[in-house]
């Protein structure tokens, strides 16, 4: 396949992943959190391919690609991401020894490490947690889902990002007004380029975007909306302004206005050069997030897949009907004077579906296999007509 086709495939996967992230970001309620659509999207694509019926259609809508294209897109996307030395991804699959798994599906999972779930849940959980700690270099230490005796399959992704800023910040105490008033916080400040500041339009007004450039081709975009803007709108706008097929366009900052956007002010200063200058002030932060994906089942296309009444993944196992038992993500991110570090682990567990079967009843069997008596009774009156005893049974005629 030529480079242009490969690039187009990656571009489509990136856009689909970003759209999922934007929809998820729109649910942000203003509490500190961190989430990774990239952590979820490959898992959804991986289970969309072997799914059937309503689950397959729902998962395809959530991933934004046809179900039969998801695994190939996942392979291309993760390979492209792993070309960046600042990013590490891993995919893990664990199945119970009692689950016959389609080897073709496993072989098509990109770079997956396939292990066997220990039949003792505590030991299985310990092994999964050890994988998380290893693949995130200790940033996270446990799998976001808990396995039990009914768990037959766990599919997980791990993602880490580590970058140093091209230009580090100066760190100092900072006292501000507004929601953080009365606290001395860790302020970060440095010169930046006017070109790294832009304005995006949202349903809740303009959003100021500041791009902080890290080494290894990593950027971190900070987004600030109006004081009454909904957090989910601000965050999703920033997401939709990123990527090769950005759904939100950005405009340069209008330096002719005194306050051209949220958090922005323009004033005259003395300088040696003739070009406008800019300065970025922000705060150091560490945030974490724990997300139950089934709480937003419609967003992630997991509604039908979690239905207990029947199996949904014949492409994973043709012998055992499977449903999604649990789906969750844990994530962390730290922004400091020196750089940015983040990690996310996403996991899905599957168990056997409750297959509908016919009703069962008790059956009583009586065996007259030795000498016995008999009584013939008139049913209407209860009159005994004849009675007797069977000492020898009649032989079978040949």
C-alpha positions as CSV (number, residue, x, y, z in Angstrom):
1,X,0.0,0.0,0.0
2,X,1.4,3.4,-1.0
3,X,2.3,6.1,1.6
4,X,-0.6,8.4,0.6
5,X,-3.2,5.6,1.3
6,X,-1.5,4.8,4.6
7,X,-1.5,8.4,5.6
8,X,-5.2,8.7,4.7
9,X,-6.0,5.7,6.8
10,X,-4.1,7.1,9.8
11,X,-5.8,10.5,9.3
12,X,-9.2,8.9,9.4
13,X,-8.4,7.0,12.6
14,X,-7.0,10.1,14.2
15,X,-10.1,12.1,13.3
16,X,-12.4,9.3,14.6
17,X,-10.5,9.1,17.9
18,X,-10.6,12.8,18.4
19,X,-14.3,12.9,17.8
20,X,-14.8,10.3,20.4
21,X,-12.6,12.3,22.8
22,X,-14.6,15.5,22.1
23,X,-17.9,13.8,22.8
24,X,-16.5,12.5,26.1
25,X,-14.9,15.8,27.0
26,X,-18.3,17.5,26.6
27,X,-19.5,15.5,29.7
28,X,-16.9,17.3,31.9
29,X,-18.8,18.9,34.8
30,X,-16.0,21.1,36.2
31,X,-14.5,18.7,38.7
32,X,-10.8,18.1,38.2
33,X,-10.3,15.1,36.0
34,X,-8.3,13.6,33.1
35,X,-9.5,11.3,30.3
36,X,-8.0,9.6,27.2
37,X,-10.1,8.9,24.2
38,X,-7.1,7.3,22.7
39,X,-7.1,4.8,25.6
40,X,-10.7,3.8,24.8
41,X,-10.9,3.9,21.0
42,X,-8.6,1.0,20.2
43,X,-10.6,-1.3,22.6
44,X,-13.9,-0.3,21.0
45,X,-12.5,-0.9,17.6
46,X,-11.0,-4.3,18.7
47,X,-14.4,-5.6,20.0
48,X,-16.5,-4.0,17.2
49,X,-14.8,-6.4,14.6
50,X,-15.9,-9.7,16.3
51,X,-19.3,-8.3,17.5
52,X,-22.6,-9.1,15.9
53,X,-26.1,-7.5,15.6
54,X,-27.0,-4.4,17.6
55,X,-23.7,-4.4,19.5
56,X,-21.7,-4.3,16.2
57,X,-23.7,-1.4,14.8
58,X,-23.5,0.5,18.1
59,X,-19.8,0.1,18.5
60,X,-19.2,1.1,14.8
61,X,-21.1,4.3,15.4
62,X,-19.0,5.0,18.6
63,X,-15.7,4.4,16.8
64,X,-16.8,6.4,13.7
65,X,-15.5,3.6,11.3
66,X,-17.1,0.5,9.8
67,X,-16.7,-2.4,12.2
68,X,-14.6,-4.4,9.7
69,X,-12.1,-1.6,9.4
70,X,-11.5,-1.0,13.1
71,X,-8.7,-3.5,13.8
72,X,-6.6,-2.4,10.8
73,X,-7.1,1.3,11.7
74,X,-6.1,0.5,15.3
75,X,-2.9,-1.2,14.1
76,X,-2.0,1.8,11.9
77,X,-2.9,4.3,14.6
78,X,-0.9,2.7,17.4
79,X,2.1,2.2,15.1
80,X,2.1,5.9,14.1
81,X,1.8,7.0,17.8
82,X,4.6,4.7,18.9
83,X,6.9,6.4,16.4
84,X,7.0,9.3,18.8
85,X,9.6,8.5,21.5
86,X,7.6,10.5,24.1
87,X,4.6,8.1,23.8
88,X,4.3,4.5,24.9
89,X,1.3,2.3,24.2
90,X,0.6,-1.3,25.1
91,X,-2.3,-3.7,24.5
92,X,-3.0,-6.6,26.8
93,X,-5.4,-9.6,26.5
94,X,-6.1,-12.1,29.2
95,X,-8.6,-15.0,28.8
96,X,-9.7,-17.8,31.1
97,X,-8.5,-21.3,30.3
98,X,-12.1,-22.4,29.9
99,X,-12.8,-19.9,27.1
100,X,-12.2,-21.1,23.5
101,X,-10.9,-18.0,21.8
102,X,-10.9,-17.4,18.0
103,X,-7.2,-17.4,17.2
104,X,-7.7,-15.3,14.1
105,X,-9.1,-12.4,16.2
106,X,-6.2,-12.6,18.6
107,X,-3.7,-12.6,15.8
108,X,-5.2,-9.5,14.3
109,X,-4.9,-7.5,17.6
110,X,-1.9,-5.1,17.1
111,X,1.1,-6.2,19.2
112,X,-1.1,-7.7,21.9
113,X,0.4,-9.6,24.8
114,X,-2.0,-12.6,25.4
115,X,-2.0,-14.2,28.8
116,X,-4.2,-16.6,30.8
117,X,-6.4,-15.4,33.6
118,X,-5.6,-17.2,36.9
119,X,-8.6,-19.1,38.1
120,X,-8.1,-17.5,41.5
121,X,-9.5,-13.9,41.2
122,X,-7.0,-12.4,43.7
123,X,-4.0,-13.8,41.8
124,X,-5.5,-12.7,38.5
125,X,-6.0,-9.2,39.8
126,X,-2.4,-9.0,41.1
127,X,-1.1,-10.0,37.6
128,X,-3.2,-7.4,35.9
129,X,-2.1,-4.7,38.4
130,X,1.5,-5.7,37.8
131,X,1.0,-5.2,34.1
132,X,-0.4,-1.7,34.6
133,X,2.5,-0.7,36.8
134,X,5.0,-2.0,34.3
135,X,3.5,-0.5,31.2
136,X,2.9,3.0,32.8
137,X,6.4,3.0,34.5
138,X,4.7,3.2,37.9
139,X,2.5,6.2,37.1
140,X,-0.6,4.0,37.7
141,X,-0.6,0.8,39.8
142,X,-3.9,-1.0,39.3
143,X,-6.2,-2.2,36.6
144,X,-9.3,0.0,36.6
145,X,-11.7,-3.0,36.6
146,X,-11.9,-5.8,39.2
147,X,-12.1,-9.4,38.0
148,X,-14.1,-12.1,39.7
149,X,-14.8,-15.7,39.2
150,X,-17.2,-15.0,36.3
151,X,-14.7,-12.9,34.3
152,X,-13.7,-14.8,31.2
153,X,-11.8,-12.1,29.2
154,X,-10.0,-8.8,30.0
155,X,-8.8,-6.5,27.2
156,X,-6.7,-3.4,28.3
157,X,-4.7,-0.6,26.8
158,X,-2.0,1.4,28.5
159,X,-0.8,4.9,27.4
160,X,2.0,7.1,28.8
161,X,3.2,10.5,27.6
162,X,6.4,12.1,28.9
163,X,7.9,15.3,27.4
164,X,10.1,18.2,28.5
165,X,9.2,21.7,27.4
166,X,11.2,23.3,24.6
167,X,11.3,26.3,26.9
168,X,10.8,25.7,30.6
169,X,8.7,27.9,32.8
170,X,9.7,29.9,35.8
171,X,8.0,28.7,39.0
172,X,7.0,31.1,41.8
173,X,4.2,31.6,44.3
174,X,1.1,33.3,42.8
175,X,-1.9,34.9,44.4
176,X,-4.9,35.4,42.2
177,X,-8.5,36.5,42.4
178,X,-11.6,34.5,41.6
179,X,-12.3,30.9,42.6
180,X,-8.6,30.4,43.7
181,X,-8.5,33.6,45.8
182,X,-7.0,33.3,49.3
183,X,-4.6,30.6,48.3
184,X,-0.9,30.9,47.4
185,X,-0.6,28.6,44.3
186,X,2.3,27.5,42.2
187,X,2.4,29.9,39.3
188,X,4.3,29.1,36.1
189,X,5.4,31.9,33.8
190,X,7.4,32.3,30.6
191,X,7.7,34.2,27.3
192,X,5.8,32.7,24.4
193,X,5.0,33.4,20.8
194,X,2.0,35.4,19.8
195,X,1.4,32.7,17.2
196,X,1.0,30.1,20.0
197,X,-2.1,31.9,21.2
198,X,-5.4,31.7,19.3
199,X,-9.2,32.1,19.7
200,X,-11.8,29.4,19.0
201,X,-15.6,29.9,18.8
202,X,-17.9,27.8,21.0
203,X,-21.6,27.6,21.9
204,X,-20.6,29.4,25.1
205,X,-18.5,32.1,23.6
206,X,-14.8,32.4,22.6
207,X,-12.2,30.0,24.0
208,X,-8.6,31.1,24.4
209,X,-6.1,28.4,23.3
210,X,-2.4,28.5,24.3
211,X,-0.1,25.9,22.8
212,X,2.8,24.8,25.0
213,X,5.4,23.0,22.8
214,X,7.3,20.1,24.2
215,X,10.1,18.1,22.8
216,X,9.5,14.9,20.8
217,X,6.6,16.5,18.9
218,X,4.3,16.8,21.9
219,X,2.1,19.9,22.3
220,X,-0.1,20.7,25.3
221,X,-3.0,23.0,24.5
222,X,-4.4,25.1,27.4
223,X,-8.1,26.2,27.0
224,X,-9.8,29.0,28.8
225,X,-13.4,30.0,28.3
226,X,-15.6,32.8,29.6
227,X,-16.4,32.8,33.3
228,X,-19.9,31.4,32.8
229,X,-18.9,28.9,30.0
230,X,-19.7,25.3,30.6
231,X,-16.5,23.2,31.3
232,X,-17.6,20.5,28.9
233,X,-18.1,23.0,26.1
234,X,-14.7,24.6,26.6
235,X,-12.9,21.3,26.8
236,X,-14.7,19.7,23.8
237,X,-14.0,22.9,21.8
238,X,-10.3,22.6,22.4
239,X,-10.4,18.9,21.4
240,X,-12.3,19.6,18.2
241,X,-9.8,22.3,17.3
242,X,-7.0,19.7,17.1
243,X,-6.1,17.1,14.5
244,X,-5.9,16.9,10.7
245,X,-9.7,17.3,10.3
246,X,-10.4,19.8,13.0
247,X,-14.1,20.6,13.4
248,X,-13.4,24.0,15.0
249,X,-11.4,26.7,13.3
250,X,-9.2,29.1,15.2
251,X,-8.4,32.8,14.7
252,X,-5.3,34.8,15.6
253,X,-5.5,37.0,18.6
254,X,-6.6,40.6,17.6
255,X,-3.9,42.7,19.2
256,X,-5.9,45.9,18.5
257,X,-8.3,45.0,21.3
258,X,-7.5,45.6,25.0
259,X,-9.1,42.3,26.0
260,X,-9.3,40.1,22.8
261,X,-10.3,36.9,24.5
262,X,-10.8,35.1,27.9
263,X,-7.8,35.7,30.1
264,X,-6.1,37.9,27.5
265,X,-5.0,41.5,27.9
266,X,-3.1,43.8,25.5
267,X,-1.0,46.7,26.7
268,X,1.9,48.8,25.5
269,X,5.4,48.1,26.8
270,X,8.9,49.3,25.9
271,X,10.9,46.8,24.0
272,X,14.0,46.7,21.8
273,X,12.4,44.7,19.0
274,X,9.7,45.7,16.6
275,X,7.6,42.5,16.8
276,X,4.8,42.0,19.4
277,X,5.7,39.9,22.4
278,X,3.6,37.6,24.5
279,X,3.8,36.0,28.0
280,X,2.0,32.9,29.3
281,X,1.0,32.5,32.9
282,X,-0.5,29.4,34.2
283,X,-0.4,27.0,37.2
284,X,1.3,23.7,38.0
285,X,-1.2,20.9,38.4
286,X,-1.6,17.2,38.9
287,X,-5.1,15.7,38.2
288,X,-6.5,12.2,38.2
289,X,-9.6,10.7,36.8
290,X,-11.5,7.4,37.3
291,X,-14.2,6.8,34.8
292,X,-16.8,4.1,34.6
293,X,-17.4,3.8,30.8
294,X,-20.7,1.9,31.3
295,X,-22.1,5.0,33.0
296,X,-21.9,6.6,29.5
297,X,-22.7,3.4,27.6
298,X,-24.4,5.3,24.7
299,X,-21.3,7.5,24.2
300,X,-19.0,4.5,23.9
301,X,-21.4,2.2,22.0
302,X,-21.5,-0.3,24.9
303,X,-25.2,-0.4,25.6
304,X,-26.1,-3.5,23.5
305,X,-22.7,-5.1,24.2
306,X,-23.4,-5.1,27.9
307,X,-26.9,-6.6,27.6
308,X,-27.1,-9.8,29.6
309,X,-29.8,-11.6,27.6
310,X,-27.5,-12.9,24.9
311,X,-24.0,-13.0,23.6
312,X,-22.6,-10.3,21.3
313,X,-19.1,-11.4,20.2
314,X,-19.2,-14.6,18.1
315,X,-16.0,-13.5,16.5
316,X,-14.1,-13.8,19.8
317,X,-15.6,-17.2,20.8
318,X,-18.1,-19.2,18.8
319,X,-18.7,-21.5,21.7
320,X,-19.3,-19.2,24.7
321,X,-21.7,-16.2,24.4
322,X,-19.9,-13.2,25.7
323,X,-21.1,-9.8,27.0
324,X,-19.2,-6.8,28.4
325,X,-19.1,-7.1,32.2
326,X,-17.1,-3.9,33.0
327,X,-15.4,-1.1,31.3
328,X,-13.3,1.7,33.0
329,X,-10.4,4.0,32.7
330,X,-7.9,5.4,35.3
331,X,-5.8,8.4,34.2
332,X,-3.3,10.9,35.7
333,X,-1.6,14.0,34.3
334,X,1.0,16.4,35.7
335,X,2.0,19.8,34.3
336,X,5.1,21.3,35.8
337,X,7.7,23.9,35.1
338,X,9.9,21.3,33.3
339,X,7.4,19.3,31.3
340,X,4.2,17.2,31.1
341,X,3.6,13.6,32.2
342,X,0.4,11.6,31.7
343,X,-0.8,8.0,31.8
344,X,-4.1,6.2,31.2
345,X,-5.1,2.6,31.5
346,X,-8.4,1.5,30.0
347,X,-9.8,-2.0,30.5
348,X,-12.8,-4.1,29.5
349,X,-13.9,-7.3,31.1
350,X,-16.2,-9.9,29.5
351,X,-18.3,-12.7,31.0
352,X,-20.7,-15.2,29.8
353,X,-24.1,-13.9,28.8
354,X,-27.3,-15.4,30.4
355,X,-28.5,-17.4,27.4
356,X,-32.2,-18.0,27.3
357,X,-33.1,-21.7,27.7
358,X,-36.3,-23.7,28.1
359,X,-37.9,-24.1,31.5
360,X,-36.8,-27.0,33.7
361,X,-39.2,-29.1,35.8
362,X,-38.6,-32.0,38.2
363,X,-39.1,-35.5,37.0
364,X,-40.0,-38.5,39.2
365,X,-39.2,-42.0,38.0
366,X,-40.6,-45.2,39.6
367,X,-39.0,-48.5,38.7
368,X,-41.0,-51.7,39.3
369,X,-38.0,-54.0,38.8
370,X,-38.9,-56.8,41.4
371,X,-42.1,-58.7,42.4
372,X,-45.1,-56.4,43.0
373,X,-48.8,-56.6,43.5
374,X,-51.7,-54.9,41.6
375,X,-55.3,-53.9,42.2
376,X,-57.9,-53.1,39.5
377,X,-60.5,-50.5,40.8
378,X,-63.6,-49.1,39.3
379,X,-62.9,-45.5,39.1
380,X,-66.4,-44.1,39.6
381,X,-67.1,-46.2,42.7
382,X,-63.7,-47.1,44.0
383,X,-64.7,-50.8,43.7
384,X,-61.9,-53.3,43.6
385,X,-62.4,-55.4,40.5
386,X,-59.5,-57.7,40.6
387,X,-56.2,-57.8,42.4
388,X,-53.1,-59.9,42.2
389,X,-49.3,-60.2,42.6
390,X,-46.6,-60.4,39.9
391,X,-43.9,-62.8,40.9
392,X,-42.5,-63.4,37.4
393,X,-42.5,-61.0,34.5
394,X,-43.4,-62.1,31.0
395,X,-40.5,-62.8,28.8
396,X,-39.9,-60.8,25.7
397,X,-41.1,-62.7,22.6
398,X,-38.5,-63.5,19.9
